[in-house]
Amino acid sequence: MNFLNTIDFETILAKEFFGNSVEKLLWALVVFIWVWVAVYIFRKIVLRKLEVMAEKTETRFDNRVIKVIQSISGFFWGFVAFYITFKSLNLNGDFEKILNAVFTFFVIFEIGKLAQELIEFSFERFSAKKDATALNGIKLVLKIGIWIMGGLLILSNLGINITALSASLGIGGIAIALAAQNVLGDLFASFTIYFDKPFKVGDYIQAGEDGGTVEKIGLKTTRIKSLFGEELVMSNKELTEIRLHNFKKLKKRRIELEFGVTYSTPSQKLEKIPKIVQEIIEKIELCEFARSNFKEFGDSSLNFKTIYFINSNEWDYFAEVQQTVGFEVLKAFEKEKIDMAFPTRTVYLEK
């Protein structure tokens, strides 16, 4: 006890190191410990409680945000405690600038990671395997934009005049855009295809004289497999500038069936023909009868016209129905002894 009485605590606490008294350094140490304890409680207890609460909600957004916060490294939190501690001290001007710059870098880096995760989460809600390529291109552009903005903020905090740098980047960007305008045109066309959705992977499209099933939508080109089996590679820009026929979006097909019977067919049987055709079509699944009627007196036949619909966009089923209707009409006409007409010519010879 006598030993403690001999120590001059006021003198020791008033002693200065690096422009800060021992008392101030001790208080800074206490602040560091308290901040570190608060960070530890937040990471190990508060975040776990929030994670349990997020699991009970219907939305997945809060789960993703919590996972991003959990992914922040312990080194970052330690540096935050270190930064808060040193900010309470009298610092050398140069050291304070370096400390602020490093802290700004870490904060912007972590915010960039959070923004990237939010972009990923946003695109996951609308993504599908068929649109993966276009989505990756859009996400890449957004992520590059985020990190460019982050880099400019860091340079600005370091005291660098970013106005001139931005102007230089703008001039350089214009030069690059002019040099790669075809590539950029296809790139933005892929974004148009994704958002406007004129077609998707798996759709059968007709582009001019070329047609086939879309197999892949890339950042620059779209791959189409034709009916003959070869792969057609078409630029995205071209596909957004021409008229396309998308047969996948066809809800039902309209079919016209025309045929002619001989002039020797009795009128009673002629009157039966529309009813015969109607009964045949109405028995076929997914078929919708519209009308069937006598059309005209042909050169060598009495012509009839039938219109019906198939409530399917499948080409194979469409071809199968056409075949079935044709065969059934022939069978019905054979049963009724109605002869199909073919081009004939009667020649009269005078004596």
Order of alpha helices (4+ residues) and beta strands (2+ residues): alpha-alpha-beta-beta-alpha-alpha-alpha-alpha-alpha-alpha-alpha-alpha-beta-beta-beta-beta-alpha-beta-beta-alpha-beta-beta-alpha
